[in-house]
Amino acid sequence: MTIQTNETDSIPAGGAMEHPTRIPPARITGLKGAVIRRLIVKKLGKVPASVGVYWHNPKVLFASSGFGGKLQKWDACDESLKSFAHMAVASLVGCTWCLDFNYFEIRNKGLDVDKARQIPRWREADIFTAVERDVLDYAEAMSQTPLTVSDELVDRLHAELGPAAVVELTSVIAFANMTTRGNVALGIESDGFAAACGLQPLPERPALPSRS
């Protein structure tokens, strides 16, 4: 599902935004810029502010989006588990853009929206399977400083998913940390994709229990 807006409602030229970023979006120009705007508007209905921010350094934008595109083609790990893990990282780090966009994408992919909605409070929710809870725990443990990953947790994931899937899941979580932390640092916030599609708001994230 795409968000039906006019292309003039996008942010290709660094115009007014609903939420200010710490670096104003650059004007997306040139042939590559025109192609990118067209592709993004076709998929999302508007150009997110994040694209304009990263357009200040197209090499960074293309490298990150290129790796993200390759990541989408990996298939050793269940798509739901990877999507839930990315949302768990976004919730922990506080990246409203990634949390909102992945919630929106989960609906587009036909995955379980009810479970996705509960990611911010997954520890209190009773709808996740044992392996899903281990994946969410792994995503958060990898996102702590220092990491809090345990041998027992990885052993359970290894036994349930197999080594190829665990390696893939680990790389997805690592990539999610790069994108979420970059967005938060640059002040890139939610563009409201999920709300525009009529999805219920995500619950507030409760405080994490102490691991001591």
N, C-alpha and C positions, 0 to 999 in steps of 0.2 A: 504494500500500500504506500502510495506517495502522498505528500501533503500538497493539496491543491491551492497554490498561490500563483500570482502573476510573477513573471521573471523580474519585473521591476521591483518586486518586494524583496528580492535577494540583496546581498550585500557585496556586490562585485567591485564597487568603487569607493569603499571606505566611507560610506554615508552613515546616517544615523542608525543606532542600534538600540535594542531594548535593554541591553546590558553592556556597560563599557568594559573593554578589555584593557589590559595594562599597556599594550602596544596597539595603537589604532590600526585597523585593517588597511592594507595597501590596496591601491587600485589594481585589479586583475586585468592586465593588458596583454596585447600581442596575440598571435595565432594560437599558441598553446593555451593562453588564458581564455580565449573565446571557446576553445574546445572543452576545456575543463568546466567552464560555466555551463555550457550546454548539457554536458553529461550529468553534472550534479543537479541541475534544475530538473532534468528529466527524471532523475531518481527520487529527489527529495522535495522538489517544488521550490526551493530557494537555495542560495549559496550560504552555508553557515559562516558565521564570523570567523571561525577558526581558520578557514581557508585563506581569508584575507590577511590574517595575522601571519600565517606561515608563508604567504606569498612574498614577504619581505626577503625570504631566502628560498627560492624555488628548489634549489638542490636538496635542501633539508625536506621540503614538502614532498618532492618526488621520491626521495629515498624512503621516507617513512611510509608513504602511501603504497609504494611499490612492494615493500616488505609485507605491509598489511594485506595487500592483494594476494601475495604468495601464501601467506598464512591461511587465507580463506580456502585455499585448495587442499590443505592438509586433511587427511581423512582417517588417521589412525585412532583418533579419540572422538567420542560422541559429540556432536555439535551442541547439544543442550548443555553438556558438562562444560565445554569451553566457553559458551556464552554466559552461563551462570558464574563461572570463575571470573570472567572479565568484569561482570557487574559487581561481584564481591570486592574486587580490587578497587573499582571506582567508588563504591560505597565507603570503603575504609579510608581511601585517600581523600575523598570529598570532591571528586570530579563529577559535577552535575551534568556536564555535557556527555561524557561517556556513559553515565548511568542512564540518562534519558535516551540517548541514541541506541544503546544496546537493548533497552526495553522495547523501543519502537521496532528494531530489527528482529527481535525474537518473534514479534507478531507477524512480521513480513515472512519469516522463515517457517511459520506454522508450528512453532514450538510452544511449550506450555507457558502461557502468559500469566496464569494464576500463580505458578511457582516463581516466575521471574519477578512479579510484583512484590513478593515477600523477601527478596534477597537482602534488603537492608536490615531485616529482623529475622534472618534465617535461623538463628540460634533459638529463638522463641517459637518459631513456626513448627507445626507438626506435619507438614505436607511433603517434606523432603525424604527421600530414601537414605539408607545408611551410606551408600557410596556418594550420593550427591552432597551429603553433609561432610564427608571426608574431603571432597573436592573443594567445597567452600572453605573448609578449615585450612586446607593446603594453600588456597589463594591468599587468605589472610596471613597465614604464617610466613609465606614468601614475601609479603609486603611489609612486614615489620622490620624495624632496625634496632638491634640485630635480628636476623631471621630466627623464627621460633619453630622451624620445621623439625619434626622428630623422626627417628628411625621407624618407630611404630606406625606413624601415619603413612610414610612412604611405603612401608611393607604392605600395609592394607591396600593402598592404591595399586601397587605392583601386582598383588595377588588378584585383585578384582579386574583391573584394566589391561594388564600386560605392560612390558617395558616400553614398547613403541608409543603407546598411548600416554604413558607417564612422561616420557621425554617431550612429546608434543604438548601436553597440557602445561608442563613446566615452561616451555618456550612461549606459549600463549600468555601465561601469567606474567612472565618477564616483560613481554611486549606491552601488556596492559599497564604495567607499572611505568614504563617509559612514556606512554601516551597520556595517561591520567595525570602523572606528576608534572609533565610539561604543560598541560592545559591549565592545571591549577596555578602553577607558577606564573603563567601569562594572563591569568584572569579570564580564561575562556569558560563561559558558563552555558547552561542548557539553552538550546534553541527551541525547546517546547515541541519536539517532534511527537512524543507520545501523547501529549495533551491534544494536539491538533488532530490525532487519529481517534480521539475519544477514549483513550485508555485511562483507567483509574489512576489517581496519583499514587506514587510509591509511599509506603509507610515511612515514618521517621526512623532513623537508625538509633537504637538504644546504645548506651555506653557499653563498651566491651568489658567483659569480666576480666579480672586480674589473672595473669598467668603465673603469678608468683606462688 
